Amino acid sequence: MAMATFGNERWLPGASAGAEATAFHSILENLLTRDPNTGDNIGELAESWEIRDGGLVWEFRLREGPQWHNDEGAVTSADVQFSFERYAAEDSANARAGVFRKIGGYETPDPQTAIVNFNEPEILFGGDLNSGIPGTQYIYPKDYIERVGDETADVEPIASGPYKLVNHDRGVRMDFEAVPGHWKLTPAFANMSFLKTVENSTRVAQLRAGTVDIIGIGVDFANELKAGGVEIKSVPGFATVGITLGGQWEDKETYDPSVPWAQPDKDRAYKVRKALALAIDKEAVVDVALGGLGRANVSLPFYFQGEPWTLSEFEPIGYDPEEAKRLLAEAGHDGCWEFTINLVPWPGRAFLPAVGEAVATQWEANLGCKITRRPLDRAVFATDFRERTYPGVAVPYAMPFVGREPWQLLRLNSHIDGPVMLAYEDRTFSDYLDQLGAEADFDKRITLLQEMGRHMYSSLPRIELAEVFGIFGVGEAVKTWETAPGNGFIHNTAYVNLNWAPPGQPVTLAE
C-alpha cells in the first residue's frame, strides 16, 4: 500500500495529532469501532459499554480474548486508564486532548472493567474512541511502556491488532506481519507493507505496475485512473475542504495586525475574507482539483444542506470576481498583495496541494495576488499548526468526518484550549463547543448549532469550498475491502479480501 505521508511516525500515546491513523490502525485497536454498513458504533476491545448520569460516567466491559503482541499479556482496564491519561497529559499533541482533560477520575475494579468519570457531561465520547474514524485514540500496553521506557517503546511498539510491526524505515516504509490466531481475525495476507510515496503520479505508476495493491490518491487523479481501467473506491462525506487563513489569533504572540484578513478592524477583515471567497470558482475547483468527486454546496464545515442545523441563511458564497474587487477596495486595498499558500498532502487527503494550486491560480487571475507556493510535508507543518505560527499564510485543509454533528470535529481542531489549530480560534466559539459537548438533548443541540453557525458565518477565517470524497485506487489482487463511511484514510487493512463481520464473530475469505 502506498500513501503520501506517514505523519510524524511516533508510536506513543499522545505523541501525534491523529493524522497517523493509517499506520496506527494496522496494529493498534480501540475500545469501539464502526460497522461499515451502518456507520454505528460497535465494540472492538470493549464487548459492551454503558453511559450513565447524562454522560458523566462511561463504563466499558472489555473482552477477555485480546492479547498484546510478543506474549506481553492480556489487554486490561489498566491499559485503558494509562492510555487515556497519556492523551490528557499537558504535553499531549493529540487532537482530542481537551476531551480527555475533562476526565476527573477512573475506576478499574477488575481487569475487564474500566469506568471513566467526567467532570462534566460528555455525551458523545464513543465517537472519540472509534477506530472507524480517522485519528482516534487507541489503547496502549501500560506495563510494556513503563518497563522499557518511552524511547524504546517509540521505536519498538507493542500492540494488540491483527498485524504487528516488524520493520520501520522512517520516511520510507513500514512492514507488518499477520498475528496467527488473533482474537478478531486472521488477515488474508500474511505480510503487508506501507510505502511512503509523496507524488500522486508515482503512486499511480506503482499501482499500474502491480508493485502496490492499494493507494491513497488525490481525487484529481480519479479520472486518469478510471481511463486506465483502474478500479476506484470512493467514500462520500469524507471531508469538507477549504482554505484556512492563518494568523487570526489576536491573543497570541504570533498575531500580525497587518495581515489583511486578520486586521483589528473586524468589518474590513470580513470584507477581505469574503472577497477572497468570491474570487474562487468552487465548481471549477471540484472539477479540476477533485476530479469532479465532490460537491460545492457547503459554506461551513459539515453544515450540509438538509441537516436541521443548516439554516437557509448559511448560503454558500458564490463566484463573482467583480464584486470581490469592489469589496477589497471598500476594505482599503487597491488590489491584492503578496502572501504564501502552504501545499501540504495530509494522510487520506493527498488532493490538498492540487486544491491549493487551483485556488492560488484563481486568486492571481481574478485579483492580481502574488502568491508563493510552499510545498511542505505534513510532519514539518505540524509545529506551525500546534503553535499557531502561520500568520498571513493560506492553508488548504480538509476537515475529516468525525460524527454527524459538526461540533464533534470542530472541538478537535478549533478549540481555543486545544493542542492544534486548523480552522478557528475564538472564545465565544469555544464556549459553544463546550455547551454542545455537555448537552444531552438533541433538539437543544440543534438550536446551539444554529446559533454557532451564525457566529461562524460572519467571522470564520476560513473559506469553505466543497464536500469531498475519499478516494483509493485498488489493484487486481484486492477482491473486496470493507471501508467505514466517511473514512478517507487507508483503514480496515486486516479485512482486505475478507467478508467483514463484527469483532468477535467469524470472518471468512471472500470468493
C-alpha positions in Angstrom: 0.0 0.0 0.0 1.3 3.4 -0.9 0.4 6.8 0.7 1.7 10.4 0.6 2.8 10.6 4.2 3.1 8.6 7.5 2.6 11.7 9.6 5.2 12.1 12.4 5.9 8.4 12.7 5.6 8.3 16.5 4.3 5.3 18.3 3.5 6.7 21.8 0.1 7.7 23.1 -0.3 11.5 22.9 2.7 11.9 20.6 0.8 12.6 17.4 -2.2 14.8 16.4 -4.1 11.9 14.8 -3.3 12.0 11.1 -1.1 9.0 11.7 -4.2 6.9 11.8 -3.3 4.8 8.7 -0.2 3.3 10.4 -1.8 3.1 13.9 -4.9 1.3 12.6 -2.9 -1.6 11.2 -1.5 -2.7 14.6 -3.5 -1.0 17.3 -7.1 -1.4 18.5 -9.6 0.8 20.2 -12.5 0.3 22.6 -15.0 0.8 19.8 -15.2 0.6 16.0 -17.7 1.2 13.3 -20.0 -1.1 11.3 -19.1 -0.3 7.7 -22.6 -1.0 6.6 -24.5 1.2 9.1 -21.8 3.5 10.5 -23.0 2.7 14.0 -20.6 2.2 17.0 -19.9 -1.4 17.8 -17.5 -2.9 20.3 -13.9 -3.7 19.5 -11.7 -4.2 22.6 -14.9 -3.3 24.6 -17.5 -6.0 24.5 -20.1 -3.6 25.8 -20.4 -0.2 27.3 -22.9 1.9 29.3 -23.4 5.6 29.6 -24.8 6.9 32.9 -25.7 10.2 34.6 -26.3 12.1 31.4 -22.8 11.4 30.1 -20.8 11.9 33.4 -20.0 8.2 33.6 -18.9 5.8 30.9 -18.4 2.2 31.8 -16.6 -0.2 29.4 -16.6 -4.0 29.7 -13.5 -5.4 28.0 -13.3 -8.7 26.0 -11.3 -11.4 27.6 -9.5 -12.6 24.4 -7.3 -9.7 23.2 -3.6 -10.1 23.9 -0.6 -7.8 23.5 1.9 -8.9 20.9 5.1 -10.8 21.8 3.5 -12.5 24.8 3.1 -9.2 26.7 -0.1 -10.4 28.4 -3.8 -9.5 28.1 -5.3 -6.1 27.4 -6.8 -4.8 30.7 -8.6 -1.9 32.2 -5.3 -0.6 33.5 -4.1 -0.2 29.9 -7.3 1.9 29.1 -6.6 4.2 32.1 -2.9 4.5 31.2 -3.7 5.4 27.5 -6.4 8.0 28.4 -4.1 9.6 31.0 -1.3 10.0 28.4 -3.8 11.5 25.9 -4.8 14.1 28.6 -1.2 15.0 29.6 0.0 18.6 29.4 2.5 17.7 26.6 0.0 15.7 24.6 -0.2 16.6 20.9 -3.4 14.5 20.4 -6.3 16.4 18.8 -8.7 15.1 21.4 -6.6 16.0 24.4 -9.2 18.6 25.6 -11.8 15.9 25.8 -9.6 13.6 27.9 -8.7 16.5 30.2 -12.3 16.7 31.3 -12.0 13.3 32.9 -12.0 13.6 36.7 -11.1 10.1 37.6 -11.1 6.4 36.8 -12.2 3.1 38.4 -10.8 -0.2 37.4 -12.4 -2.7 39.8 -11.3 -5.7 37.7 -9.2 -6.3 34.6 -12.2 -6.3 32.4 -14.0 -3.1 33.7 -12.9 0.5 33.0 -15.1 3.3 34.4 -14.4 6.8 33.2 -15.8 9.7 35.4 -16.1 13.1 33.7 -16.1 16.4 35.5 -18.9 17.5 33.1 -21.2 15.6 30.8 -19.6 14.1 27.7 -22.4 12.7 25.7 -20.6 11.5 22.5 -17.4 10.2 24.0 -17.8 7.0 22.0 -17.1 9.0 18.8 -13.6 9.8 20.2 -12.9 6.1 20.8 -14.0 4.7 17.5 -11.3 3.2 15.3 -13.6 3.5 12.2 -12.9 7.3 12.3 -9.5 8.9 11.5 -7.2 9.8 14.2 -9.0 8.2 17.2 -7.5 7.1 20.5 -6.0 3.6 20.6 -5.2 1.5 23.6 -1.5 1.0 24.5 0.3 -1.5 26.8 0.9 0.1 30.2 3.3 -2.5 31.6 5.4 -2.7 28.5 5.9 1.1 28.0 6.6 1.6 31.7 9.1 -1.3 31.7 11.1 -0.4 28.6 10.6 3.4 28.7 9.2 5.8 26.1 12.4 5.9 24.0 12.4 2.2 23.3 8.6 1.9 23.0 8.6 4.6 20.4 10.8 2.5 18.1 9.7 -1.0 19.1 6.0 -0.6 19.6 3.9 -3.4 21.0 0.2 -3.5 20.1 -2.8 -5.8 20.1 -4.1 -5.8 16.4 -4.2 -8.4 13.7 -0.9 -7.2 12.3 2.3 -6.4 14.2 5.1 -4.0 13.1 8.3 -5.9 12.1 10.3 -3.2 10.3 10.1 0.6 10.3 12.4 2.5 7.9 11.4 6.1 8.9 10.2 8.2 6.0 10.4 5.2 3.6 8.4 2.1 4.6 6.7 0.1 7.3 6.4 -3.7 7.2 3.9 -5.8 9.1 3.2 -9.5 9.7 -0.1 -11.1 10.5 -0.6 -12.3 14.0 -1.6 -16.1 14.0 -4.7 -16.9 15.9 -5.7 -13.3 16.6 -8.8 -13.0 18.6 -10.6 -10.9 15.9 -9.4 -12.3 12.6 -6.5 -13.8 10.7 -5.7 -11.4 7.8 -5.9 -12.9 4.3 -2.4 -11.6 3.6 0.5 -12.8 5.9 2.6 -9.8 5.1 1.7 -6.1 4.4 3.9 -3.1 3.7 3.3 0.6 3.6 5.4 2.7 1.2 5.7 6.5 1.6 5.3 7.9 -1.9 4.8 11.6 -1.9 3.9 12.2 -5.5 0.4 11.2 -6.7 1.7 10.3 -10.2 4.3 7.9 -8.7 1.7 6.1 -6.6 -0.5 5.8 -9.7 2.5 4.3 -11.6 3.2 1.9 -8.7 -0.4 0.7 -8.8 -0.4 0.2 -12.6 2.9 -1.7 -12.4 1.5 -4.0 -9.7 4.1 -3.1 -7.1 1.4 -2.0 -4.7 -2.3 -3.1 -4.3 -3.9 -0.1 -2.7 -3.1 3.6 -2.9 -4.4 6.7 -1.2 -4.8 9.1 -4.1 -5.8 12.7 -4.8 -9.3 12.9 -6.3 -7.7 14.9 -9.0 -6.2 11.7 -10.4 -9.5 9.8 -10.3 -10.4 10.4 -13.9 -6.9 9.3 -15.0 -7.2 6.1 -13.1 -10.7 5.4 -14.5 -9.5 6.0 -18.0 -6.7 3.5 -17.4 -9.1 0.8 -16.3 -8.0 1.0 -12.6 -10.7 0.4 -10.0 -11.7 3.4 -7.9 -13.1 3.1 -4.4 -14.8 6.3 -3.2 -16.0 7.2 0.2 -18.6 10.1 0.2 -18.8 12.5 3.0 -15.2 12.0 4.0 -14.3 15.7 4.5 -15.1 19.3 3.8 -12.2 21.1 2.1 -11.5 24.8 2.4 -8.8 27.4 2.8 -7.8 28.3 6.4 -6.5 31.9 6.6 -3.8 31.8 9.2 -2.9 34.4 11.9 -6.3 35.5 13.2 -5.5 34.8 16.9 -5.2 38.2 18.5 -4.2 36.9 21.9 -1.2 35.0 20.5 2.3 36.4 20.3 2.4 35.5 16.6 -0.6 37.7 15.8 0.2 40.1 13.0 -2.3 43.0 12.6 -1.0 43.9 9.2 -2.5 40.7 7.7 -5.5 41.9 5.7 -7.9 39.1 6.6 -6.9 39.3 10.3 -6.7 43.1 10.8 -8.2 44.6 14.0 -11.0 46.3 12.0 -13.4 43.4 12.0 -15.6 44.8 9.2 -12.7 45.3 6.9 -11.3 41.9 7.7 -14.6 40.3 6.9 -14.8 42.1 3.6 -11.3 40.8 2.7 -12.2 37.2 3.5 -15.5 37.5 1.6 -13.6 39.0 -1.4 -11.2 36.1 -1.4 -14.1 33.7 -1.3 -16.0 35.4 -4.2 -12.9 35.2 -6.3 -12.9 31.4 -6.3 -15.0 29.4 -8.8 -15.7 26.5 -6.4 -17.3 24.3 -9.1 -14.1 24.6 -11.1 -12.0 23.6 -8.1 -14.1 20.5 -7.7 -13.7 19.7 -11.4 -10.0 20.5 -11.8 -8.6 19.6 -8.4 -11.0 17.0 -7.2 -11.8 15.1 -10.4 -15.4 16.0 -10.1 -15.7 13.8 -6.9 -17.1 16.4 -4.6 -20.0 18.9 -4.1 -19.5 22.6 -3.9 -22.5 23.1 -1.6 -21.1 24.0 1.8 -20.5 27.3 3.5 -19.5 25.9 6.9 -17.7 22.7 7.8 -20.2 19.8 7.8 -23.2 22.1 7.7 -24.7 20.1 4.9 -27.9 21.0 3.1 -30.9 19.2 4.7 -29.5 18.9 8.2 -31.6 20.6 10.8 -28.8 23.0 11.9 -28.1 24.2 8.4 -30.2 27.4 8.1 -31.1 28.9 4.8 -29.1 32.0 5.7 -25.9 29.9 5.6 -25.8 30.1 1.8 -22.5 29.2 0.1 -20.7 32.2 -1.2 -20.9 32.3 -5.0 -18.4 33.3 -7.7 -18.2 37.0 -8.5 -14.7 38.4 -9.2 -16.0 41.9 -9.9 -17.8 42.0 -6.5 -14.6 40.6 -5.0 -12.6 43.6 -6.3 -15.2 46.0 -5.1 -15.1 44.6 -1.5 -11.3 44.7 -1.5 -11.5 48.4 -2.4 -14.1 49.0 0.3 -11.7 47.3 2.8 -8.9 49.8 1.7 -7.0 47.6 -0.7 -6.1 48.8 -4.1 -5.8 45.2 -5.5 -4.3 42.2 -3.8 -1.0 41.7 -2.0 1.8 39.1 -1.7 1.3 36.1 0.5 2.2 32.4 0.8 0.0 29.3 0.4 1.2 26.0 2.0 0.7 22.9 -0.1 0.6 20.0 2.4 -0.5 16.5 1.5 -2.2 15.0 4.6 -2.9 11.3 5.2 -6.0 10.5 3.2 -6.0 14.0 1.7 -3.3 13.9 -1.0 -5.5 16.2 -3.1 -4.8 19.2 -1.0 -1.8 20.6 -2.9 -3.9 20.4 -6.1 -6.7 22.3 -4.4 -4.2 24.9 -3.2 -2.8 25.3 -6.7 -6.3 25.7 -8.2 -7.3 28.4 -5.7 -3.9 30.3 -6.0 -4.3 30.4 -9.7 -7.7 31.9 -9.5 -6.7 34.5 -6.9 -3.8 35.5 -9.2 -6.1 35.7 -12.3 -9.1 37.4 -10.6 -7.5 39.7 -8.0 -3.9 40.1 -9.1 -2.5 38.4 -6.0 1.2 37.5 -5.9 1.3 34.0 -4.3 4.3 31.9 -3.3 3.6 28.2 -3.3 5.3 26.4 -0.4 5.3 22.6 -0.6 5.6 21.0 2.8 5.4 17.6 4.4 2.7 17.4 7.0 5.2 16.4 9.7 7.1 19.7 9.1 3.9 21.8 9.2 2.8 20.1 12.4 4.8 22.5 14.6 3.1 25.5 12.9 -0.4 24.4 13.5 0.3 23.3 17.0 1.9 26.6 18.0 -0.4 28.8 15.8 2.6 30.2 13.9 1.4 30.7 10.3 0.1 34.3 10.3 -0.7 35.6 6.8 -0.4 32.1 5.3 -3.2 30.4 3.4 -3.6 26.7 4.1 -5.7 24.2 2.2 -7.1 21.8 4.7 -9.8 19.1 4.6 -11.7 18.5 7.8 -12.3 14.8 8.0 -15.6 13.2 9.1 -15.8 12.6 12.9 -19.5 12.4 13.5 -22.8 13.7 12.1 -22.9 16.8 14.2 -20.3 19.5 13.1 -19.1 20.3 16.6 -17.7 16.8 17.0 -14.9 17.7 14.6 -14.6 21.4 15.3 -13.8 20.9 19.0 -10.8 18.8 18.0 -9.1 21.3 15.6 -10.6 24.6 16.6 -11.0 24.9 20.3 -9.1 27.7 21.9 -7.7 25.4 24.6 -6.9 22.6 22.2 -3.5 21.3 21.2 -3.8 22.1 17.5 -5.4 24.9 15.5 -6.5 24.4 11.9 -9.6 26.5 11.4 -11.0 28.9 14.0 -9.9 30.2 17.4 -12.3 32.3 19.4 -13.6 32.2 23.0 -17.2 32.6 22.1 -16.9 29.8 19.5 -15.2 27.5 22.1 -18.0 28.2 24.6 -20.5 26.9 22.1 -18.4 23.8 21.6 -18.3 23.2 25.4 -22.0 23.6 25.7 -22.7 21.2 22.8 -20.4 18.6 24.4 -22.4 18.7 27.6 -26.0 18.9 26.2 -27.7 15.5 26.1 -30.9 16.8 24.4 -30.6 16.6 20.6 -33.2 19.3 19.9 -31.3 21.7 22.2 -28.0 20.8 20.4 -29.7 21.7 17.1 -30.5 25.2 18.5 -26.9 25.6 19.7 -25.6 24.5 16.4 -27.7 27.1 14.6 -26.5 29.9 16.9 -22.9 28.7 16.5 -23.4 28.7 12.7 -24.5 32.3 12.7 -21.4 33.2 14.7 -19.1 31.2 12.3 -20.8 32.5 9.1 -19.9 36.1 10.0 -16.5 35.6 11.4 -15.0 32.3 10.4 -11.5 32.9 8.9 -11.8 30.1 6.5 -13.2 29.7 3.0 -15.2 26.5 2.6 -15.1 25.1 -0.9 -16.7 21.7 -1.1 -17.6 18.3 0.3 -15.0 15.9 -0.9 -15.0 12.1 -1.3 -12.2 9.9 0.0 -10.5 8.1 -3.0 -8.5 4.9 -3.2 -7.0 3.2 -6.2 -7.3 -0.6 -5.9 -5.3 -3.3 -7.8 -6.4 -6.7 -9.1 -5.2 -8.6 -6.0 -7.9 -6.8 -3.9 -11.2 -8.7 -4.3 -13.1 -7.0 -1.5 -12.4 -4.3 1.1 -15.0 -3.0 3.5 -14.4 0.6 4.5 -16.2 2.7 7.1 -18.5 5.5 6.0 -16.7 8.9 5.9 -13.2 7.5 6.5 -10.9 8.6 3.7 -7.7 7.1 5.3 -6.4 3.7 4.3 -8.0 1.6 7.1 -9.5 -1.8 7.9 -6.4 -3.2 6.2 -6.7 -6.5 8.0 -10.1 -7.0 6.3 -8.8 -6.9 2.7 -10.2 -9.9 0.8 -12.3 -11.0 3.8 -16.0 -10.9 4.3 -16.5 -8.4 7.1 -18.0 -9.5 10.4 -18.4 -7.6 13.7 -15.5 -8.2 16.1 -15.9 -11.4 18.0 -17.8 -13.1 15.1 -16.2 -15.5 12.5 -14.6 -13.9 9.4 -14.4 -15.7 6.1 -12.4 -15.4 2.9 -14.1 -13.6 0.1 -14.8 -15.6 -3.1 
